[in-house]
Structures are given as structure tokens and as C-alpha cells.
Amino acid sequence: MRLLLATHNEHKRREFVRLLDGCEVEILSMDVALPPEEGETFAKNALGKARAAAEATGRVSIADDSGIEAAALGGAPGVRSARYAGEHVSDEENLAKLLREAPAGSALEYVCALVYVDPQAGVERVFEGRCAGRLAAEPRGAGGFGYDPAFLPDDRDWGPPTPESPPTLTMAELSDEQKDAISHRGRAVRALLTWFKEG
């Protein structure tokens, strides 16, 4: 299956190619503008991007919007995760703000809304993935991006963390395969693939 990914981000395309094994994934041409992410939910932001790509090209399109929610901050930064420290800031600046404002060890959750739009068939579907974890005291690891260096996932191959055996690796310290198995985006993509198979 050929899917048009409504993003101009090559890094995100590579991750989706890995997750959507067997599908041909292309990113949207820079000539096609995407709407600003001004929705109140991840799903609304993703839907706007997927619809824009599908309308501009007539092709089956997918888009995601994702971010992190901190329980200690009432769910912030949420849909403003990419702009938490301001417009046009770096991942490091956003992460530094989260580390200043939320206590180490407090609960976090990664959220991903993945939208599929088929303009010819008139089909729109939203798939959600979540990954629970906790905030590390300081960033660690060179993999991943965004808040990954300070996200300690609860899910691990050897079972959930306990007081005697807390999570020790951040998302940025996991291999691509380990991260894909538990990440919010990985779970949303697997829900999409399951829907494909059942259809």
C-alpha cells in the first residue's frame, strides 16, 4: 500500500517507514502547505493535516500529532509539546522547561493520534496510541528525539517496574526495536495495520 505522510519531516518519515513495514511511505511535497496545529486535541491536529494532504493530492494520506502529558502539570504540555518553551524552539529547550517544572519521578504519558484519510472512498479513521512512564531526574541517551531523553517508560520486556526494580533506561537509550515495541506512535501504527488486515 502507498501512503502519503502529511509531514515535511524526513526524520518522522524514516520512523514511519520502519513502523509501517511493507507499506510505501512518501512525505508530502514542501509545495503543499499544512495547517497550523491549533486544535485542542491531538486528533484534531492530525485530522487537519491528513485532510489537507488528501485534498491537495487526491491520495490516501496519513498524519499524526503527538506529545507528552505530565500529570504534575495537569496534562501540560499536551498539544503544545513542540512549542512548550515558545515558538521555534529546540527539543532541548522544551525538555529543559519540563525538567524545571515537573518533579523527577512524576507520571508522564506519551500520546499519539494517527489519522487515515482516503479521499476517493470518503473514509477517515483515527487511531490512538499511548505509553506511560515517569520523568527522569536528568536527560540520558542519544537516540530518539523530543522528550525521549527524560522519559522512563513503564513497559519493559521483563515486566512492569516495581519499587525494587524501577525503570532504568530512558526512551533515548533504547534501540529502535525496543522503542517501537512500546512507543505511543508504534502502538497507533499497529492499530492502523490491524484495521488494514481486518478490512
Secondary structure as the mmCIF struct_conf table of DSSP 4:
data_model
#
loop_
_struct_conf.conf_type_id
_struct_conf.id
_struct_conf.beg_label_comp_id
_struct_conf.beg_label_asym_id
_struct_conf.beg_label_seq_id
_struct_conf.end_label_comp_id
_struct_conf.end_label_asym_id
_struct_conf.end_label_seq_id
STRN STRN1 ARG A 2 LEU A 5
BEND BEND1 HIS A 8 HIS A 8
HELX_RH_AL_P HELX_RH_AL_P1 GLU A 10 LEU A 19
BEND BEND2 LEU A 20 LEU A 20
TURN_TY1_P TURN_TY1_P1 ASP A 21 GLY A 22
BEND BEND3 CYS A 23 CYS A 23
STRN STRN2 GLU A 24 ILE A 27
HELX_LH_PP_P HELX_LH_PP_P1 LEU A 28 SER A 29
TURN_TY1_P TURN_TY1_P2 MET A 30 ASP A 31
BEND BEND4 VAL A 32 VAL A 32
BEND BEND5 GLU A 40 THR A 41
HELX_RH_AL_P HELX_RH_AL_P2 PHE A 42 THR A 57
BEND BEND6 ARG A 59 ARG A 59
STRN STRN3 SER A 61 ALA A 70
HELX_RH_3T_P HELX_RH_3T_P1 ALA A 71 LEU A 73
TURN_TY1_P TURN_TY1_P3 GLY A 74 GLY A 75
STRN STRN4 PRO A 77 PRO A 77
HELX_RH_3T_P HELX_RH_3T_P2 GLY A 78 ARG A 83
TURN_TY1_P TURN_TY1_P4 TYR A 84 ALA A 85
TURN_TY1_P TURN_TY1_P5 GLU A 87 HIS A 88
HELX_RH_AL_P HELX_RH_AL_P3 ASP A 91 GLU A 101
BEND BEND7 ALA A 102 ALA A 102
TURN_TY1_P TURN_TY1_P6 ALA A 104 GLY A 105
STRN STRN5 ALA A 107 ASP A 118
TURN_TY1_P TURN_TY1_P7 PRO A 119 GLY A 122
STRN STRN6 VAL A 123 LEU A 135
BEND BEND8 ALA A 137 GLU A 138
BEND BEND9 ALA A 142 GLY A 144
TURN_TY1_P TURN_TY1_P8 GLY A 146 TYR A 147
HELX_RH_3T_P HELX_RH_3T_P3 ASP A 148 ALA A 150
STRN STRN7 PHE A 151 PRO A 153
BEND BEND10 ASP A 154 ASP A 154
TURN_TY1_P TURN_TY1_P9 ASP A 157 TRP A 158
BEND BEND11 PRO A 163 SER A 165
HELX_RH_3T_P HELX_RH_3T_P4 MET A 171 GLU A 173
BEND BEND12 LEU A 174 LEU A 174
HELX_RH_AL_P HELX_RH_AL_P4 ASP A 176 ILE A 182
HELX_RH_AL_P HELX_RH_AL_P5 HIS A 184 GLU A 198
#
